[in-house]
């Protein structure tokens, strides 16, 4: 489900999501990722690469697995997912997202909170398509999206649930670099090496100052924000739209 790969004698830790077929984010994978990212600095890692499988970084939340959860179970999952976003944002060491393919919804969300997004060239899509499946985009995610794209472009993309091609994502600022698919992880590792070659105290302090606004998004989260997410998740519109999505996925497999 999550493979730990060490590079440069453990200085760079690659966390490779390996949950076929689409690296969908279920409770177990989210909790495993959260624990791994929080533990990495204490285990000697000085940078993290978050990667997926060829053609698929992550398809986002595992809707079929999450729909049957009751409110207490869904609250626990959402707290873990919020914790995962926050752990990436707060990480004291750089986090590079190696977008090895499609990165919709939750896949794009994880990438938003890291330091850099390196995406595969090709017929792939990335974006926050939550509106299309009946979900209101949580404010913490929308604010990070606005930070990355600017308010106007973020509004256009988020409200429409627009899924961008790699070229469109690069132009909008959603990703930072495009490379051939077989070079994505290698390029992310090289990016980490370049950061680690800088004077460490100066790099870390400047990085912390530059990312302070991103970290503060999580200082503002409270029980009301959790309840707002639950209210949307269990609303008739969202449940109906997601049930239809699950049925369509089942039909495609037949």
Buried (B, 14 or more C-beta within 10 A) or exposed (E): EBEEEEBBEEBBBBBBBEBEEBBBBBBBBBBBBBBBBBEBBEEEBBBBBBBBBEBBBBBBBBBBBBBEBEEEEBBEBBBBBBBBBBBBBBBEBBBBBBBBBBBBBBBBBBBBBBBBBBBBBEEBBBBBBBBBBBBBBBBBBBBBBBBBBEEEBBBEBBEEBBBBBBEBBBEBBBBBBBBEBEBBBBBBBBBBBEBBEEEEEEBBEEBEEEBEEBBEBBEEBEEEBBEBBBEBBEBEEBEEBBBEBEEEEEEEEE
